[in-house]
């Protein structure tokens, strides 16, 4: 009946048809039409028997010669191009420019030739933005033979959305998601790439978890794990093309990491799952926590975090709750032998 934004005529027609279906109480048809509207990039908001159309995602913004992307899908993709690097390290920049600067300095000193670095400026704080734009700042200087590439967003997309932005620019056959709270103390690219040379391995990283039910993960020792933590995790770009993108509805990064680990490991029911490997000694140091507290009400943050984690648990269980075959401890307790860490092989 109405529209706040100049939606295309075909989308307005879908919204009108959906309104008619709602009046007729044809709910399955109304749901189907809503899906078509959202697939076209619009969201319908109901007001009684009326409706409004709003863009599903914020638009891209041009600012001082930079494109600030409103959604990961608007970032130009390299995923169909031949590999042009050994590996791609993706870093997400929001707050704490000092953390990012230290991580970039460390990568500059340790990353092997052919390493591509992509920094996603995910709705960065004014301080982080100023640091990234500083000609003499942390981006000054090549890493692995080339300067880091920066992808800017117009607002904070969250862990999944920001990671998708960076992965879409990946030129390497292996993608390494690395937290700026971690500082490489040596070459971490080579052992991660080497681990993924084993076709049975789907992903490799620094720390991981295992559990008996998905709901109570515990820190796992080096070797085979159920899922790898989000701080440092590597996987094949080709697997991302086949099985991605990340589910950007997740708000808890550990839950997203668990979901993505299981997506990559799942070879189908009745087939042995692919492996997630926690490497024994990746050269990484954790940056100090001092000065990294968030502003706002601690009680409010805790309540919001609880709600988000609860929704994320339901989402994880909906996809994998009936797949105990993907859990290493369950498989081992049923008599299967647990493979060794490929990094320990001669």
C-alpha positions as CSV (number, residue, x, y, z in Angstrom):
1,X,0.0,0.0,0.0
2,X,2.9,2.3,0.6
3,X,6.7,2.5,0.3
4,X,9.3,4.5,2.2
5,X,12.0,3.9,-0.4
6,X,12.0,3.7,-4.2
7,X,11.8,0.0,-4.5
8,X,11.6,-1.5,-8.0
9,X,8.1,-1.9,-9.5
10,X,8.5,-5.7,-9.4
11,X,9.3,-5.7,-5.7
12,X,6.3,-3.4,-4.9
13,X,4.1,-5.9,-6.9
14,X,5.4,-8.7,-4.7
15,X,4.6,-6.7,-1.5
16,X,1.1,-5.9,-2.8
17,X,0.5,-9.6,-3.6
18,X,1.8,-10.6,-0.1
19,X,-0.6,-8.1,1.5
20,X,-3.5,-9.7,-0.4
21,X,-2.3,-13.1,0.7
22,X,-2.2,-12.0,4.4
23,X,-5.8,-10.5,4.1
24,X,-6.9,-13.9,2.7
25,X,-5.0,-15.7,5.5
26,X,-2.9,-17.6,2.9
27,X,0.1,-17.7,5.2
28,X,2.3,-20.1,3.2
29,X,1.9,-17.9,0.1
30,X,2.6,-14.8,2.2
31,X,5.8,-16.4,3.5
32,X,6.9,-17.4,0.1
33,X,6.4,-13.9,-1.2
34,X,8.3,-12.4,1.7
35,X,11.2,-14.7,0.8
36,X,11.2,-13.4,-2.8
37,X,11.1,-9.8,-1.5
38,X,14.1,-10.4,0.8
39,X,16.0,-12.3,-2.0
40,X,15.6,-9.1,-4.0
41,X,17.3,-7.1,-1.2
42,X,14.2,-5.6,0.5
43,X,12.4,-6.0,3.8
44,X,8.7,-5.6,4.1
45,X,7.3,-4.0,7.3
46,X,3.6,-4.6,8.1
47,X,1.3,-1.9,9.5
48,X,-2.1,-3.5,9.9
49,X,-3.2,-4.2,6.3
50,X,-0.6,-1.8,4.9
51,X,3.1,-2.2,4.4
52,X,6.4,-0.4,3.8
53,X,9.5,-1.5,1.9
54,X,12.9,-0.8,3.3
55,X,16.3,-1.9,2.0
56,X,17.4,-5.1,3.6
57,X,21.0,-3.9,3.8
58,X,22.5,-0.4,4.2
59,X,23.7,1.1,0.9
60,X,27.4,1.5,0.1
61,X,28.7,5.0,0.9
62,X,31.5,6.9,-1.0
63,X,33.7,8.9,1.4
64,X,36.9,10.7,0.4
65,X,37.6,8.3,-2.5
66,X,36.8,5.2,-0.3
67,X,33.9,2.9,-0.8
68,X,32.3,2.0,2.6
69,X,30.4,-1.2,2.0
70,X,27.0,-1.7,3.6
71,X,27.0,-5.5,3.3
72,X,29.6,-8.1,2.6
73,X,27.9,-9.1,-0.6
74,X,28.7,-5.7,-2.1
75,X,32.5,-6.2,-1.7
76,X,34.0,-7.2,-5.1
77,X,35.0,-10.8,-5.0
78,X,38.3,-12.4,-6.1
79,X,37.0,-15.9,-5.3
80,X,36.6,-16.9,-9.0
81,X,40.1,-15.8,-9.9
82,X,43.2,-18.1,-10.0
83,X,45.3,-18.0,-6.8
84,X,47.8,-15.2,-6.8
85,X,49.3,-15.6,-3.3
86,X,50.5,-18.4,-1.0
87,X,47.9,-17.6,1.7
88,X,45.6,-14.7,2.8
89,X,45.6,-13.4,6.3
90,X,42.4,-11.6,7.2
91,X,42.4,-9.1,10.1
92,X,39.3,-7.2,11.4
93,X,39.8,-3.7,12.7
94,X,37.2,-2.1,14.9
95,X,38.6,-0.6,18.2
96,X,42.1,-0.7,19.8
97,X,44.3,0.5,17.0
98,X,47.4,-0.4,19.1
99,X,46.5,-4.1,19.0
100,X,46.2,-4.1,15.2
101,X,49.4,-2.1,14.8
102,X,51.4,-4.6,16.8
103,X,49.9,-7.6,14.9
104,X,50.8,-5.9,11.6
105,X,54.3,-5.1,12.7
106,X,54.7,-8.8,13.7
107,X,53.4,-10.1,10.4
108,X,55.7,-7.7,8.6
109,X,58.6,-9.4,10.4
110,X,57.5,-13.0,10.2
111,X,55.1,-13.6,7.2
112,X,56.8,-15.5,4.4
113,X,56.9,-14.2,0.8
114,X,53.6,-14.5,-1.0
115,X,51.4,-13.8,2.1
116,X,48.5,-11.4,1.3
117,X,47.1,-9.4,4.2
118,X,43.5,-8.0,4.1
119,X,42.4,-5.6,6.8
120,X,38.6,-5.2,7.2
121,X,37.9,-1.8,8.7
122,X,34.5,-2.9,10.2
123,X,32.8,0.4,11.2
124,X,36.1,1.4,12.9
125,X,36.3,3.8,15.9
126,X,37.6,7.3,15.0
127,X,40.9,6.3,16.5
128,X,41.2,3.1,14.5
129,X,40.1,5.0,11.3
130,X,42.7,7.7,11.9
131,X,45.4,5.1,12.4
132,X,44.5,3.2,9.2
133,X,44.5,6.5,7.2
134,X,47.8,7.7,8.6
135,X,50.4,7.5,5.7
136,X,53.0,6.6,8.3
137,X,50.7,4.3,10.3
138,X,50.6,0.5,10.6
139,X,49.7,-0.1,7.0
140,X,52.9,1.6,5.8
141,X,55.2,-1.1,4.5
142,X,54.9,-4.4,2.6
143,X,54.0,-7.7,4.2
144,X,54.9,-10.8,2.3
145,X,55.8,-8.7,-0.7
146,X,52.8,-6.3,-1.0
147,X,51.1,-3.7,1.1
148,X,48.0,-4.8,3.0
149,X,44.6,-4.2,1.4
150,X,41.9,-2.4,3.4
151,X,38.1,-3.1,3.0
152,X,35.9,-0.5,4.6
153,X,32.3,-1.0,5.9
154,X,29.8,1.7,6.5
155,X,28.7,0.2,9.8
156,X,29.8,-2.7,12.0
157,X,28.8,-5.9,10.3
158,X,29.9,-8.2,13.2
159,X,32.4,-11.1,13.1
160,X,30.7,-13.1,10.4
161,X,30.0,-10.2,8.1
162,X,33.4,-8.6,8.5
163,X,35.1,-12.0,7.9
164,X,33.1,-12.5,4.7
165,X,34.2,-9.1,3.5
166,X,37.9,-10.0,3.9
167,X,37.5,-13.5,2.5
168,X,35.9,-12.2,-0.7
169,X,39.2,-10.4,-1.4
170,X,41.3,-13.4,-0.7
171,X,43.9,-14.2,-3.4
172,X,45.5,-17.1,-1.6
173,X,44.3,-20.7,-1.8
174,X,44.4,-20.8,2.0
175,X,42.6,-18.2,4.2
176,X,43.8,-17.5,7.7
177,X,41.4,-15.6,10.0
178,X,43.6,-13.9,12.7
179,X,42.5,-11.9,15.7
180,X,44.3,-8.6,16.3
181,X,44.6,-9.7,19.9
182,X,47.2,-12.2,18.9
183,X,50.8,-11.3,17.9
184,X,52.8,-13.7,15.7
185,X,56.2,-14.4,17.2
186,X,57.3,-16.4,14.1
187,X,56.0,-17.8,10.8
188,X,52.5,-19.1,11.4
189,X,51.5,-19.2,7.8
190,X,53.8,-22.0,6.7
191,X,52.7,-24.6,9.3
192,X,49.0,-23.8,8.7
193,X,49.4,-24.1,4.9
194,X,51.4,-27.3,5.4
195,X,48.7,-28.9,7.6
196,X,46.1,-28.2,4.9
197,X,48.1,-30.1,2.3
198,X,46.6,-33.2,3.9
199,X,43.3,-33.7,2.0
200,X,41.6,-35.2,5.1
201,X,42.1,-31.9,7.0
202,X,39.4,-29.2,6.5
203,X,40.8,-26.6,8.9
204,X,43.7,-26.0,11.2
205,X,44.4,-23.5,14.0
206,X,45.9,-22.5,17.3
207,X,43.2,-23.6,19.8
208,X,40.2,-25.8,19.7
209,X,37.4,-27.5,21.6
210,X,35.7,-30.9,21.9
211,X,32.5,-32.0,23.6
212,X,30.0,-34.8,23.9
213,X,26.9,-32.8,23.0
214,X,27.9,-29.4,21.4
215,X,26.5,-27.6,24.4
216,X,29.5,-28.0,26.8
217,X,32.7,-27.5,24.8
218,X,36.0,-28.0,26.6
219,X,39.5,-26.9,25.6
220,X,41.0,-29.7,23.7
221,X,44.7,-30.8,23.5
222,X,46.7,-30.6,20.2
223,X,45.5,-33.0,17.5
224,X,42.0,-33.7,16.3
225,X,39.2,-31.4,17.7
226,X,35.5,-30.8,17.0
227,X,36.0,-27.1,16.3
228,X,38.7,-24.4,16.2
229,X,38.4,-21.2,18.1
230,X,38.1,-17.9,16.1
231,X,41.4,-16.4,17.1
232,X,43.5,-18.2,14.5
233,X,42.0,-20.6,12.0
234,X,42.9,-21.5,8.5
235,X,40.9,-23.2,5.7
236,X,40.9,-23.6,2.0
237,X,39.4,-20.8,-0.2
238,X,37.9,-23.4,-2.4
239,X,36.0,-24.9,0.6
240,X,34.6,-21.4,1.4
241,X,33.4,-21.1,-2.2
242,X,31.7,-24.5,-2.0
243,X,30.3,-24.2,1.5
244,X,30.2,-20.6,2.5
245,X,29.5,-17.8,3.1
246,X,29.6,-17.6,6.9
247,X,26.2,-17.3,8.6
248,X,26.2,-13.6,9.5
249,X,23.3,-14.1,11.9
250,X,25.6,-15.4,14.6
251,X,26.6,-12.8,17.1
252,X,28.8,-15.0,19.3
253,X,32.2,-15.5,17.6
254,X,32.9,-18.9,19.4
255,X,29.5,-20.2,18.2
256,X,30.1,-19.0,14.7
257,X,33.5,-20.6,14.7
258,X,32.0,-23.9,15.9
259,X,29.3,-23.7,13.2
260,X,31.9,-23.0,10.5
261,X,34.2,-25.8,11.7
262,X,31.4,-28.3,11.5
263,X,30.3,-27.0,8.1
264,X,33.8,-27.5,6.8
265,X,34.2,-30.9,8.5
266,X,30.8,-32.4,7.4
267,X,31.3,-34.9,4.5
268,X,27.7,-36.1,4.8
269,X,26.0,-38.6,7.0
270,X,27.5,-42.1,6.7
271,X,30.9,-40.7,5.6
272,X,33.9,-40.1,7.9
273,X,34.1,-36.4,8.8
274,X,37.0,-34.3,7.6
275,X,39.4,-33.2,10.3
276,X,40.0,-30.0,12.4
277,X,43.5,-29.9,13.7
278,X,44.8,-27.9,16.6
279,X,48.5,-27.5,16.0
280,X,50.8,-28.0,18.9
281,X,53.0,-25.0,18.8
282,X,52.0,-22.1,16.5
283,X,54.1,-19.0,17.2
284,X,51.5,-16.7,18.8
285,X,51.5,-14.5,21.8
286,X,48.3,-13.0,23.3
287,X,48.4,-9.2,23.7
288,X,47.7,-7.9,27.3
289,X,44.1,-7.2,28.3
290,X,44.8,-3.9,30.0
291,X,42.7,-1.0,28.7
292,X,40.5,-3.2,26.6
293,X,37.3,-3.1,28.7
294,X,34.2,-2.0,26.9
295,X,32.1,0.9,27.9
296,X,28.5,0.6,29.1
297,X,26.5,-1.2,31.8
298,X,28.2,-4.5,32.7
299,X,24.8,-6.0,33.7
300,X,23.2,-4.8,30.4
301,X,26.1,-6.3,28.4
302,X,25.8,-9.6,30.2
303,X,22.1,-9.8,29.6
304,X,22.5,-9.0,25.9
305,X,25.3,-11.5,25.6
306,X,23.2,-14.2,27.2
307,X,20.4,-13.6,24.8
308,X,22.7,-13.7,21.8
309,X,24.5,-16.8,23.0
310,X,21.2,-18.6,23.6
311,X,20.0,-17.8,20.0
312,X,23.3,-18.9,18.6
313,X,23.2,-22.2,20.5
314,X,19.7,-22.9,19.1
315,X,21.0,-22.1,15.6
316,X,24.0,-24.4,16.1
317,X,21.8,-27.3,17.4
318,X,19.3,-26.8,14.6
319,X,22.0,-27.6,12.1
320,X,24.2,-30.1,13.9
321,X,22.3,-31.3,17.0
322,X,21.6,-34.7,15.3
323,X,25.1,-35.2,14.1
324,X,27.1,-36.8,17.0
325,X,29.3,-38.4,14.3
326,X,31.0,-35.1,13.9
327,X,32.2,-35.1,17.6
328,X,35.7,-36.5,18.0
329,X,35.2,-37.7,21.6
330,X,31.9,-39.5,20.7
331,X,33.5,-41.2,17.7
332,X,36.5,-42.2,19.7
333,X,34.3,-43.6,22.5
334,X,32.6,-45.8,19.9
335,X,35.9,-47.5,19.1
336,X,37.3,-45.5,16.3
337,X,41.0,-44.6,16.6
338,X,41.9,-41.0,16.8
339,X,44.4,-39.9,14.1
340,X,47.5,-38.1,15.0
341,X,48.4,-34.4,14.4
342,X,49.8,-34.2,10.8
343,X,52.3,-31.7,12.1
344,X,53.9,-34.4,14.2
345,X,54.5,-36.7,11.2
346,X,58.0,-37.1,9.9
